[in-house]
Amino acid sequence: MTDIPRPAVTVLSGFSPAATGAVARRLLVDDPSLLLVVHSIDDLADGTVRRLVRTAAGIVEDVTVELVHGCFSCTLRDDVLPTLVRLAHERPGSDLLLALPRAVEPEAVAAACAHSPWVAEAVRFDSYVTVVDAGRITGDLDTTDDLRDRGLHVAPDDHRAVADVVARQLEYADTILTWTPPDTDPLDRVRTATLLRRLVPWAVPVDADTGDLPAAIRRTHRHDPRLPATLGRALAGYPIGDQAPTGDWGVASLVFEARRPFHPQRLHDALEDLAGLTLRARGQLWIASQPDTVLGFEAAGGGIGLGGLGYWLAALPPARWTEASLDRRLTADATWDPYYGDRRTTLAFVGLDLASDALTTLLTHCLLTDDELADGHDTWPTLPDPFAGCFTHPETTDAPA
């Protein structure tokens, strides 16, 4: 029996519905067999989601779906994925284009797929493409608005910041498609391209004005489901940023690395300044008072987020190291320190007119001093710790994928 190739799924995300919609229409016109799947959340407050499936010729399906458990993430799992699988069986010769609502992060799709192995048997997620409106990306990354301030929250308890959502849409992408308004100043165009390159150096940049846009973003095989989540990439040996402290076109980036731990109180006191100095920050760190826990760090829109990513391997018996990914173990082995083990800080910062020297000085000041190190690690748990009790220890050694 001849195997039928699985339909390829291209996932479109982005915070500008106009730009994302324009890209989707262009792809539909190029391939009459392509199926576009869109879930409108305009009626989310009424507990419903509208599912549209269309081709260039017109609408194939228009269905109102009840919100599962009042949760769009549950609806994603219980309606979006089954819809893709069903369409793959009904129209095996058609690829699929999934356009996400503007406030949905593409990693939510990947997480749902990871827990639904039956999806991978029917379709192949080919690429995650984030569409960027060059005229508004800087403002969206710099705003202090929450989704709720703009009426874009997808659940009653959705308190995410606009800047966080935009940053995560960018960082999960393997392809960044820039949609530039025709009246954009050429210097702004170059600056935006530089900013995107600093924010997501691992993604393939594509200009919407390129001659063969479909070939640039469809059937590229760029998506790798084995890649760790952004905050845990450095743990597995993947780069998380560029080292360009002086920058160009006003955009600079800095990667700060250290083996010694942070003093918990000094780090806490510096968080507001760290948020103010940078447009986006991400990575992992450790604090002296909680030496077993890998902490994920991110900043955007003037806010800071810290959370547990699991255990350092040095804090676990060797028998448990096999719970970590092979990349994580190889990276730990290659960078192992006789005193700290695999514990290390790797943080990436991107900013406009970034004061790199001031940022480095501030971060260095937050580390333990030579005298504090000399006191010995037995004294570290006695340091004042505003973060005490804030981080739980997951059962896994790895950061979530």
N, C-alpha and C positions, 0 to 999 in steps of 0.2 A: 504494500500500500504506500502511495506517495505521500510524504509529509507536506502539509500545506503550511507555508511560512506564517508565523503569527503576525497579525497587523501591528504596525508600529504606532505607538502613542507619543505624540509631542504635547508636552504640558506647557501652556502659556500662563504666566502670572505677571502681575504688574499693578501699580497703584493708579495708573491712568486708564480708565475704561476706554477713552477715545483712542489712545494709541494702541492698546491691546486689541480693540475691535477692528481697527484699520488693518493691523497685521493679519488677523484671522480672515478678514474678507479677501485680502490679497492671496492668501494661501488657498482659499476655497476656489477662487477664480482660476488659479493655476491648475488645480486638480479637481475635476468635476466629481470624482469618486470619493473625495475626502469628506469625512463626517465630522462636523463640529458639535461638541457637547458643551452646553453652557447651563449653569445653575444660577438662576437669578434669586437673590436673597432680599429683594425689595419688600416682600411681604413676610419677612422673618418674624416680625412682632406678632403676626397673626398665627404663627406656628406652621407656616407652609413655605415650601421652596418650589419654584417653577423650573422644570427641566425642559430645555429646548434642544432638539437635535435637528441639524439642518445641513444641507449641501448648498452649493452655489445656485442650484435650481430652485430651492425653497425649503420650507419647514417639513421635516419628516415626522417629528414628534413634538407635541406641546402638552406636557403633563404637569399637574400640580401634585406635589409630594408632601405628605405630612412630615413635619420635622421630628426626627427620631429622638425621643427623650428630651425634646427641647434643645437639642445640641447639634450644631452643624457638623462637628467632627464625627458624631455618630452617623449622621445622614451621609457624610462622605463615604463612610465604610459600607453603610447599608443600602445606598442608592447609586452613588457615583460609580463605584467599582463594579457592582453587578451590571450596571448599564453598559459599561465598556466591554465586559465579557459577553453580554448578550449581543451587542452590536457586532462584535468580532465573529460570533457564530452565525448571525443572520446575514452579514455582508463580509465574508472572508476576504474579498479582494479589495476592501477599503481600509485605508489607514484612518486613524482617529486623531482628532485635535481636541484636547481638553482645555478649555479656557476657564480659569479659576476666578471666582469673585475677588474684587480688589483687596479685601481684607483677609484673604485666606493665604496662609504660607505654604509654599510647595512642599516643604518637608512633611506637612501633615498628610499629603497624598502618599509620599514614600513610606511613612510610618504605617499607614493603613495597609499598604501593599505588603510590607514586611510581615504583617500579622495575617495576611491572606494569601497563602502560597498558591491557591487555586487561580488567582489572577494571572500569575506568571505563566501558567500553562496555556492561557488563552491569548494574551497580548504581551508585547515587548515595549517597555518604557524606553524610548529611544533618546529623548533629550528633554531637559527642563530648561525652558527659555524664559527669561525675565525681560519684559519689554519696558524700556525706560523712556519716559518723556523728558528729553533734555532740557526743556524749558522749566521743569518743576522739580527735578530730582534733588537739587541742593536744598531748596526750601523744605521739601518733605523730610530730608535727613536732619535738618536743623530745627524743625518745629518741636515745641514742647506739648503739642496737642495729643490727647488720647483719641483713640477711635471713637469713643463715646462723645467727645466734643464735636465730632463731625457726623454723628448719627450712623457710624459704620460698624459698630460692635455687632458681633454675631451671636452673642449670648448675654443674658442679664449680668453675669459675673465676668464679662470680658473687659478687662481694664488695661489692655495692651496700649502701648504708645505707638503713634503713627510711625515715628522714626525707627522703632524696633521692628515693626512689620516690614517696612521698606528695606531696611538693612538685611533682614533674614531672607526676603525674596531675592535680593541680589546675591547673597552669599551661598544660597543653595543651588544657584543656577550653574549649569555647565556652559551656557551660552547667554551672553548679554546683547540684546538687540536694542540699539539706540534709535529712537524715533525723534527726529529733530524738526521743530516747526520751521517753515520756510523763511521766516523773518529773523531767525536766530543770528546774533552777531558771530562772525567767524572766530573771534577770540573766545567767546563763551563756548562755542562748539569744541574747540581744542581743550579748554579747561575741563569741560564735562567728560571728554574722552579720557583725559589724564586722571580725573577723580575716579572714574569707574575702573580704570586699570589698577589704581592703587587699592581700591576697595576689594576687588575680586581678581587678583592676578592669575588665578587658575582658570578663569572662564574665557571662552573664545569670544572676542568682540566682533559684532556684526553691525554694520550700518544699514538702516532700513532702505537707504537709497541705492544699495548695491544692486547690480544688474540682475542677478539670479538669486533673489532672496529665498525662494523655496529650497534650492539646493544648499544654501548656506545654513539652514536651520532644521531641515527634515532629513530623516534617515542618515544621521551623522554618527550614530552609535557612541555619542559622547557620555551618556549617563552611565555611571558606575555605581551600582547599589552597595558595593562593598566599602565605599568611602565613609569614614567616620563623620559624625556631626562636626560642624565648624569649630565649636569651642574645644573639642577633643582632638583636632587634627594634629597638633604639635606632638601630642602623646604618641601618635602612631608614625611620626617622622615626616608628616606632610607640612609644607610651608603654610603659614597663616597670614603672611604679609610681606611687603617689600621694604627693603632698607634704603630709604631715600630721604634722610632727615632734612636736607636743604630744599628738596623738591624742585618742581618746575611748574610754571603757570599758576603759582600760588598754592599748589597742592603738594603736601609732604606726607611721608609715612615713616614710621619708626617701629622697629622691632626691639623690644627690651627683654633681655635674658639675664637670669641670675640663678645661682645655685643656693645661696643662703636664703632663709625664709624672711617673710615680712613680719614686722612687729605688729600685732593685731590692732593696738590702739592707734599707732601712728598711721597705719593704712586706713583705718576707719575715719580718722580726722582729715585725711587727704582726699577722700572720695569726691567731695563736692568740687574741689579744685581740679581733680582728674577729669571729671565730667565736663567742666567748663573749658578745658584746654583742647578737647578733641571732638571731631565730628563723629567718629566711630572707633570703638576699641573692642578687642576680643582676645581670648586666650585662656591660659590656665596658670594658676599660682598656688602657693602654699603659705600658711601662716604658722608661726612657731608654736602657738598654743594648741594647734590641732594638726600635728604633723602626719597623721594617718590619711587625711582627706585631700583629694585633688579638688580644687575649687575652680569652677568656671567663672570667667569674668567677662562682662560685656557692658558697653556704654553707648548710648545714642540719645539724641534729643534732650541732653542735659540730665538723663537718668542713668543710674548704675544698677546692674544686676549681678549678684553673686549666688552661686548654687553649687551643691556637691555633685561631682562627676564620678565618684567612686573612690577606691582606695589606691594609694601608691603601692606598687609591687613590693617595695622595701618594707611596707608595713604588714605584709602577708607572709605566711609560711610558703616556702617554695612549692609545696604540693598544690597550691591554689593558683600558681602563676599561669597554668594552662587554661584558666578561665578567660584570660586576656587574649586579644587577637594576636596573630603571629606578628603583624607589623608593630604592635605595641611592645611585644617582648623583644623583638629585634632592635627596636629603637632604644629600649631601656638598656639592653646589653651593650650597645654601641656607645652610650653616653653615661654608663654607670659610674658613680662617684663612690670611693671607698667609705666616705663618711655619710653622705646624703642619699646614697642609692640612686633611684630614678627621680627623686624629688627635684623639681626645677620649675622656675617661672619662665614662661614664654608669652609675652603680650604684644599685640600689634595695635598700632594707633594710626589713624588717618585723619588729617585735618586740613582746613584752609588756613594758610599762613600759620601753620603749626609751629609753636615755640618748642622745638625739639630739645634744646639744651635745658630749658626750664623744666620740661616734662621729665627728662632723664634725671635731673637733680632731685626733683620731688620724689620720684620712685626710689632712687637710691637712698634718700633720707628715710624712707619707710622701712628699709631692710634692717635686720639686726646689725648692730655695730660690732666691732671686733671685741669690745669688752663684754657685750651681751652674749656673744658666741662663746667667749672664754668661760663664762659662768657655767656652761654645760647644758645639754639638752634636758637634764632633769629639772632645771629651773624654769624652762619655757612654759610649762602648764600653769605656772603661778603668775605669768604676765597678765596685766589687765586685758580682758578680751570682750569687747562689745559684741562679738559674733558668737559668744557661747550659746549653745543650744540651737543655733540657726540652721545647721547643716546636718541632715541625716545621712547615714551610711547605707547606700544601696547594697543589694545583695551581689551585684556584679562588680567586677574590677574595672570594667570599661565604661567610657562615656557612652550615653545612649546614642544609637545610630539614627 
